[in-house]
Amino acid sequence: VLAILKNGQRVENASEGDEITLILEETCFYGEAGGQVGDTGTIRVAEEDRKSQVLITDTRKTPSGIILHQGKVISGEIRSGDIVEAEIDGNRRLAIMRNHTTTHLLQKALKMVVGRHITQQGSSVMPEAFRFDFTNPEPVTREQILEVERIVQGEILKDISVVTRELPLEEAMRLGAIAPFGEKYGAVVRVVSVGDFSMEFCGGTHVKSAGQIGGMVIMGESSIASGIRRIEAKTGMGAFEENQKARSLVAELCRSFSTTPEEISSRMEKMADEMKDMKKEMQKLRQEKAAGSSGDVLDSVKEISGIKVLIRQTEGVNASELRNVADTLGAKLKDGVVFIGNAEGEKVSLVCKVVGAALGKVSAVKIVKEAAKIVGGGGGGRDDMAQAGGRFPDKIGEALASAESLIGGQTL
């Protein structure tokens, strides 16, 4: 142990419960860099008579290359100068390595399928998944994603060796190694090759052969900036579990709709068409119910100041349907004013339609604006047709009653 930091200050020792940062003479822990997260694990004092242990929850790397082990003393005491055993979480590291090596395979596959213009713009390699950002002016199509997955899976099944070398910068460039965007390099660089398939500058950790990856599944593709796309993917058991979920979902759908995986798509399309037809029929029925029969309309008409007025209250009709109801009632009335108030949940809709000789005598927009104040809303429109919304459904009756006085007292 070269140094112990506690609360940002150097100390000579730390005891159980202390949150600390350790700097070791040498370490097997990878400090977060190049998009790869840092290792976690345990650091134990090597002396048999001391049971001192530090749980490492994160490892970071300073710009000067110093590895910082961040964690908590969970037993005993650790001192500056102690000889310690450092042990990473092996399963977590292996999961990270699977994902990191796959980013290399993915980049090459994207270049093959989408285009040579693909350039890495960043990545995040974690144990559970990875993100890969790259240049592309448009979304990657579903067909392209499937082809990329197929190519990557093919290389995984070949179980090709992953080789790490340190080479002079000029030689690495001459060999065609891909240099990640925005990085700076010295005279000697670390190059990671996955067989003859991929060769990149990289300082991260990788599997020994592609077969250790197991498999890859792309979870999503999206835009994160103009001309920059992001792919999110999983490997190993994460990919296996996602495939299990997908198969289970397909099986459940097949059971629910009494069909086969091959026919599920056409069955869903047929159901979607049936749903559209049902919605249209329901919309038609709601409008017909709201409009009522011709006899009902004529029985409800009042005459105010020489103007025929039809006022109705409806429920469960949406704003678009309500306009259609107003048009239907206006056609039946032929000459006069139609005013409708509708409650749909906590929303209120008001519509006013002026037809025939009533045009020029009253204004629909003036009536709606005044009535809307009562239901806590506002609206607008034209003299012949206006609409408003509100948030007090219990005030609809009052708004409808106000329409009569508004029409009777309105002059243009």
Secondary structure in CASP SS format (residue, H / E / C, confidence):
PFRMAT SS
TARGET T0000
AUTHOR 0000-0000-0000
METHOD secondary structure of the structure
MODEL  1
V C 1.00
L C 1.00
A E 1.00
I E 1.00
L E 1.00
K E 1.00
N C 1.00
G C 1.00
Q E 1.00
R E 1.00
V E 1.00
E C 1.00
N E 1.00
A E 1.00
S E 1.00
E C 1.00
G C 1.00
D C 1.00
E E 1.00
I E 1.00
T E 1.00
L E 1.00
I E 1.00
L C 1.00
E C 1.00
E C 1.00
T C 1.00
C C 1.00
F C 1.00
Y C 1.00
G C 1.00
E E 1.00
A E 1.00
G C 1.00
G C 1.00
Q E 1.00
V C 1.00
G C 1.00
D C 1.00
T C 1.00
G E 1.00
T E 1.00
I E 1.00
R E 1.00
V E 1.00
A C 1.00
E C 1.00
E C 1.00
D C 1.00
R C 1.00
K C 1.00
S C 1.00
Q E 1.00
V E 1.00
L E 1.00
I E 1.00
T E 1.00
D E 1.00
T E 1.00
R E 1.00
K E 1.00
T C 1.00
P C 1.00
S C 1.00
G C 1.00
I C 1.00
I E 1.00
L E 1.00
H E 1.00
Q E 1.00
G E 1.00
K E 1.00
V E 1.00
I E 1.00
S E 1.00
G C 1.00
E E 1.00
I E 1.00
R E 1.00
S C 1.00
G C 1.00
D C 1.00
I C 1.00
V E 1.00
E E 1.00
A E 1.00
E E 1.00
I E 1.00
D C 1.00
G H 1.00
N H 1.00
R H 1.00
R H 1.00
L H 1.00
A H 1.00
I H 1.00
M H 1.00
R H 1.00
N H 1.00
H H 1.00
T H 1.00
T H 1.00
T H 1.00
H H 1.00
L H 1.00
L H 1.00
Q H 1.00
K H 1.00
A H 1.00
L H 1.00
K H 1.00
M H 1.00
V H 1.00
V C 1.00
G C 1.00
R C 1.00
H C 1.00
I C 1.00
T C 1.00
Q E 1.00
Q E 1.00
G E 1.00
S E 1.00
S E 1.00
V E 1.00
M C 1.00
P C 1.00
E C 1.00
A C 1.00
F E 1.00
R E 1.00
F E 1.00
D E 1.00
F E 1.00
T E 1.00
N C 1.00
P C 1.00
E C 1.00
P C 1.00
V C 1.00
T C 1.00
R H 1.00
E H 1.00
Q H 1.00
I H 1.00
L H 1.00
E H 1.00
V H 1.00
E H 1.00
R H 1.00
I H 1.00
V H 1.00
Q H 1.00
G H 1.00
E H 1.00
I H 1.00
L H 1.00
K H 1.00
D C 1.00
I C 1.00
S E 1.00
V E 1.00
V E 1.00
T E 1.00
R E 1.00
E E 1.00
L E 1.00
P E 1.00
L H 1.00
E H 1.00
E H 1.00
A H 1.00
M H 1.00
R H 1.00
L H 1.00
G C 1.00
A C 1.00
I E 1.00
A C 1.00
P C 1.00
F C 1.00
G C 1.00
E C 1.00
K C 1.00
Y C 1.00
G C 1.00
A C 1.00
V E 1.00
V E 1.00
R E 1.00
V E 1.00
V E 1.00
S E 1.00
V E 1.00
G C 1.00
D C 1.00
F C 1.00
S E 1.00
M E 1.00
E E 1.00
F E 1.00
C C 1.00
G C 1.00
G C 1.00
T C 1.00
H C 1.00
V C 1.00
K C 1.00
S E 1.00
A H 1.00
G H 1.00
Q H 1.00
I H 1.00
G C 1.00
G C 1.00
M E 1.00
V E 1.00
I E 1.00
M E 1.00
G E 1.00
E E 1.00
S E 1.00
S E 1.00
I E 1.00
A E 1.00
S C 1.00
G C 1.00
I E 1.00
R E 1.00
R E 1.00
I E 1.00
E E 1.00
A E 1.00
K E 1.00
T E 1.00
G H 1.00
M H 1.00
G H 1.00
A H 1.00
F H 1.00
E H 1.00
E H 1.00
N H 1.00
Q H 1.00
K H 1.00
A H 1.00
R H 1.00
S H 1.00
L H 1.00
V H 1.00
A H 1.00
E H 1.00
L H 1.00
C H 1.00
R H 1.00
S H 1.00
F H 1.00
S C 1.00
T C 1.00
T C 1.00
P C 1.00
E C 1.00
E C 1.00
I H 1.00
S H 1.00
S H 1.00
R H 1.00
M H 1.00
E H 1.00
K H 1.00
M H 1.00
A H 1.00
D H 1.00
E H 1.00
M H 1.00
K H 1.00
D H 1.00
M H 1.00
K H 1.00
K H 1.00
E H 1.00
M H 1.00
Q H 1.00
K H 1.00
L H 1.00
R H 1.00
Q H 1.00
E H 1.00
K H 1.00
A H 1.00
A H 1.00
G C 1.00
S C 1.00
S H 1.00
G H 1.00
D H 1.00
V H 1.00
L H 1.00
D H 1.00
S H 1.00
V C 1.00
K E 1.00
E E 1.00
I E 1.00
S C 1.00
G C 1.00
I E 1.00
K E 1.00
V E 1.00
L E 1.00
I E 1.00
R E 1.00
Q E 1.00
T E 1.00
E E 1.00
G C 1.00
V C 1.00
N C 1.00
A H 1.00
S H 1.00
E H 1.00
L H 1.00
R H 1.00
N H 1.00
V H 1.00
A H 1.00
D H 1.00
T H 1.00
L H 1.00
G H 1.00
A H 1.00
K H 1.00
L H 1.00
K C 1.00
D C 1.00
G E 1.00
V E 1.00
V E 1.00
F E 1.00
I E 1.00
G E 1.00
N E 1.00
A E 1.00
E E 1.00
G C 1.00
E C 1.00
K E 1.00
V E 1.00
S E 1.00
L E 1.00
V E 1.00
C E 1.00
K E 1.00
V E 1.00
V E 1.00
G H 1.00
A H 1.00
A H 1.00
L E 1.00
G C 1.00
K C 1.00
V E 1.00
S C 1.00
A H 1.00
V H 1.00
K H 1.00
I H 1.00
V H 1.00
K H 1.00
E H 1.00
A H 1.00
A H 1.00
K H 1.00
I H 1.00
V C 1.00
G C 1.00
G C 1.00
G E 1.00
G E 1.00
G E 1.00
G E 1.00
R C 1.00
D C 1.00
D C 1.00
M E 1.00
A E 1.00
Q E 1.00
A E 1.00
G E 1.00
G E 1.00
R C 1.00
F C 1.00
P H 1.00
D H 1.00
K H 1.00
I H 1.00
G H 1.00
E H 1.00
A H 1.00
L H 1.00
A H 1.00
S H 1.00
A H 1.00
E H 1.00
S H 1.00
L H 1.00
I H 1.00
G H 1.00
G H 1.00
Q C 1.00
T C 1.00
L C 1.00
END
